Amino acid sequence: MSRIVRLTVDDVIRDGDTVLLRLGEPASPVPTPVAALLLEHIANRDNMNTATNPASRWLFPGRRAGQP
């Protein structure tokens, strides 16, 4: 779990219609239903309007600056 919360949006790779998640090397393909949820999450991440996180690259941004 501690590894998952430290993922960034850069760990989600879109290659055409395929979505890959970099949990290690090589990146793992994500099943279509989960890929749709993941891309929706990236587009609408929580805590992005706070003063401490407006440019956060964390996939799951926290409420404290620099923290997932």
N, C-alpha and C positions, 0 to 999 in steps of 0.2 A: 504494500500500500504506500509506503514512503517513497518508492520509486515512481509510482503513478502520479502522485501529487506534484512531483517535480518535472513532469513533462511540460514542454513548451509547444506553442503552436507550430514551431519549426519541426517538431517531431511527427507531425501529421503531414504526409506527403501525398499530393494529388498527382497522379500520373494518368492523364486522360480520364477514363471512367473508373479507374482503380484508385482506391484510397489505401495508403500504407501507413502503419504506425511503427515508429522507430523505438522498439523496446530493447533492441540489441542490433547486431549486424548479422544478416541483412534485415531490413525492415520487413514487418509482417503484414500481409494483406488483411484488410478488415472486411468482414462480410457486409454485403450491400445494406441491409437494414441498420446495422450498427454504424456504418459509414455515414449514412444519412443523418443519424442522431449526432454523431461526432461533428460533422460539418455545421449542423444547426447550432450546436453548442458553441462552436468557435465564433459563429456570426453573432451570437447573443450572450456572450459571457457576462456573468454577474460581476459586480464591483469594478466595472470599467469607468464609471463616471465619478469616482472618488478622486480627490486631489492627489492621493498617493499612488494610484494605479492607472492613470490614463493611457500609458504606453506599455503596459505590462505584456510580456510575451508568454507568461505562464498559461498553460491550458486551463488550469483551475486557479485563477488569481485569488489571493487572500485580501484581507482588509488592511494589512500592514505592508508598507513599501518594501519591495524586494523579497517578499515571502509568498509562497504558493498558498 
